[in-house]
């Protein structure tokens, strides 16, 4: 003979099922964002630059970061064959890199940016003030990561903050 649940246990189970969908918990993944400075170098200057050196200074001390510059790309034209479609990456002539900077604060910092080519002489040297910002890779409910700053070097050597 099957055993029946008590009315109290049935009510408790129903209450738990109803409240499970009403939770304020937001699923957060383990994705993060490194603290540092992202550098985008536009053509034609990008053709000469192979790496970036950063001296990032705040509160009387500086941290150094070095990174290779990698070719940038954009999505090309979509091609389809039957149910399958593809997009190839198309080189833009630009380059990009990222320098890790441990302890980077979310307040103004001085960045000395040096682009290096194949020789010993710098391709470009500039100093700029930038304010790094924290990132929320899982959304604002999952905590802040980073912070990061973005520097864009135009083809004529002008440096600005942001993409």
N, C-alpha and C positions, 0 to 999 in steps of 0.2 A: 504494500500500500504506500503510495507516495506521501512524503511529508510536506505539509503546507507551511509557508512562512507566516509568521505572526503579523497581524495588521500593523504593528509599530515598525517592524523591520521593512515592510513594504513602503510605508510612508517615508521612512528615512532614505531608502533607496531612490524613491521618486524625487525627493527634495535634493539629493546629491546630483542626480541627473539634470534637474532643471537649473541648478546653480552652476554647473560645470560650463555651460555655454555663456554665462554672464561674467566670467572672470576678467579682471583688468590686466592679467598677465599678457605680455606681448612676447612672442617667441623671438629670442635674440640668438644670432649665430655667433661663432667665434671669430668672425671677420674683424680685422682691425685696420689701422692705417698708421704707417710709420711717421714719426716726426721728422720733418725735413723741408727741403726746398726743391721744387720742381722747376726745371729750366727748359724753355722751348726756344730754339734758335731757328729763325726764318731764313729762307734762301734770299740772296745768294751767299750770305755770310756762312750759312750752315755747311757749304761745300768745303770751307777752309778749317772748320772746327772739328776736332776729334774727341775732346774731353772738356769737362768743366771742373774748375776748382772754386770752392766757396769758402770764404772766411766770414763766419756769422758771429757778430759781437753784440753783447748786452751785459750790463752790470759790470763793466770793466774787464771782462774776459771774452776770449774768442774761441770758437770751435771750428775746426776745419773739416770739410767734406770734399771728396773727389768722386767723380762718376764719369763713365764713358758716355758719349752721345750716340744715340741710336737713330737710324733713319725713321722718320715719321711716315705714316700712310693714311689714306682715306679709303672709304669703300668705293669700288668702281661700279661699273654698270652690271646690273643683274642679268644673268642668262638662265634660261629654263629649258629643260628637256623632259617632257612628260610631267611627272609629279615632282621632279627634283629641280630646285633652283639653287644657284650659287652666286656669290659675289666675291670677286678677287680684290685683294688690297692693291692700291695704286700708290706708288711713292709720290710724296709731295715736294721733295727737295729740301724739306725742313728736317731738323733733328731735335731729339729730346733726351733728357736725363734727369735723374733724381739723386740728390745728395742727402743722406741720413744725417740728422743733427740731433743728437740726444739732448734732452732737457730744454728744447726750444720752447720759449714762453709765448703766451698769447698777448704780446705787447710789442711795440716797435723795436726792431733790431736793425743793425747796420749790416749789409751784405756786400762784401767785396767779391765781385764775380770776375773770374778770369777764364776766358776760353783759350784752349791750347790746340794747336794743330800738330803737324808732324815734326816741326822744328822746336828749338828751345825758346824762341821768342813767343810771347803771347799774341794771339790773334786779336784779342780784345780784353780790356780791363775797365771795369766800371764799378762804382760804389753807389748803392741805393738803399734807402730806408724802406722797410716793408713790415707790415703787421701780420704775423701768422695767425691763422684761425683754426680752431678745433673742428674736426670732421665727425659726422655721425653716420658711419657706414651702414648701420642697421636702423637708422631713424632716430629721432630725438628721445624716444622712450628707452633706448638701449645703451645710453652712455656715450660719452665723447671719446674720440681717439685723435691721434695727430699730435699737435697742430702742424699745419703745413702752410707754406707760402708758395706762390707761383710767380716766376719771372719770365717775361717774354722779351727776347732780343730780336728786334727788327732787322731786316736785311742791311740797313744802313748803320747798325750798331747802337741804335737807341734802345734803352732798356726801360720797360714799364712793368708794373705789377699787374697780375691777372693774366688770363689766357689770351 
